[in-house]
């Protein structure tokens, strides 16, 4: 289907660039000298123990959190206090949350068309066509006229993915997308994400799903106590972890 | 544990440890409750000795009060009379004839009698538009909103106040009664919601000056009685504007009432905003919605739905507080009753009671309607929207 607008010409090879990023909550140093460049089309999986700053890091990329030092450049736009730039970045960066964050007072279809209509100024009819296209892709077109509260967790998360895709994001971020799901629903969400990865989307995923990481990641970033401890290919990361803390972490989660 | 059922083919020695179901259990209807009226009375009215005592006490109270009330309000009441003489007879009940004869005074105040059609038309237009807006089945709500919020105030003003060369002017000094009470209530309700929303958002704003101004306004207005606000609106508003722009004497309490109710509504709405999960803000922001889009499309629709009971509570309270505008010389419905009961033609022992019962009925009908409508609205908005 050709609902996607003209493919943007490749301006930057680097989709997301974090350069020396530091962040504090009060006196607590949550992000410490983060350096990470994500190439266009690359899939990065971020893992690490809870409280290690993984979510905070990706939330800085679309400015849900503010960093205090360093530079974050998303698709050539540096994030500053300038609200215009923040909105510009948010339009291009899709985000899927642990708790879905669907809008419960709107139908599934309205959830998907809201941002295209109001932010992209798209005609309603076109927005609905695009929404139905993506809802079909996540295999729930028949739920379009229901409210989110009537759907299962897995279905809600797939709606959330479709909602993000309707904005034609250049980068997709996932913040523990399967952590709030019942076990039998994890698979349907991961399958959707794998398909997305195979289509060449630039992705940053915070997740504990190590099989998923092995399957799609180009690189795995391991974080602990606010710093990046190790960045490695999945093969090396799982079979031959370098850092002591990586070994301990993998020992705890792989059994 | 019950005995094993032979139909299920369960070996009782196996039941404790290992079990594999052979046939699945078909869904059955729930057992039909076999309870009659007597059982209901027993369960709900006389379940315990205390409950039985309370029931009997309530019945006794009703038996004590209701017959006298019915006798006073209906049986012994005077339904028609030329003047107050029949009502003054010892032992008569409510003097409804008085209400009937004074009805036009109650509704229109001193508005010139030959021109009350203008008031009637204004009230009728208002009632039709409010009905159009509030009844969900009726279509074209957008058109109804434009008519009600923009066209109606202008048309109503021209109609009731007069329009140079077309309709003679009727000074607001002559306006009164139910007409003025409804006017104050309607303007207060319609204006307090936007004022409340702006103040609530202002109070949660990150901009220090906006936040400060909102807090000062809310806390100041909430910190003084409505009467004070009305007096201030009456005496201070004219000081702030040039002589020729001095607001009309009826407009001043309208402004006062709107700001007063707005401050209360603001706090109710703020409660709703605070109850919104952080994820709703983040979901909206991550899609690139601007602050105002996020508030208008995502946050406020949900927050306002959540606080409908609180908002309607302040509307009901505003409706009854409209009686206070009398202290700044506005001739509202209650004031009309006050004046009418002193009319020497009618004066009598039962007039005050009759007038006040009538007033109570009027206020109760409107307030109870608002309450019912809000319950209906809540139920309607709740359908299918629960997380």
Interface residues (C-beta under 8 A of the other chain):
Chain A: X62 X64 X87 X90 X91 X93 X94 X95 X97 X99 X100 X101 X102 X103 X104 X105 X114 X115 X118 X119 X146 X147 X148 X149 X150 X163 X164 X167
Chain B: X277 X279 X280 X282 X283 X284 X285 X286 X287 X288 X289 X290 X293 X297 X298 X301 X302 X305 X381 X384 X385 X386 X387
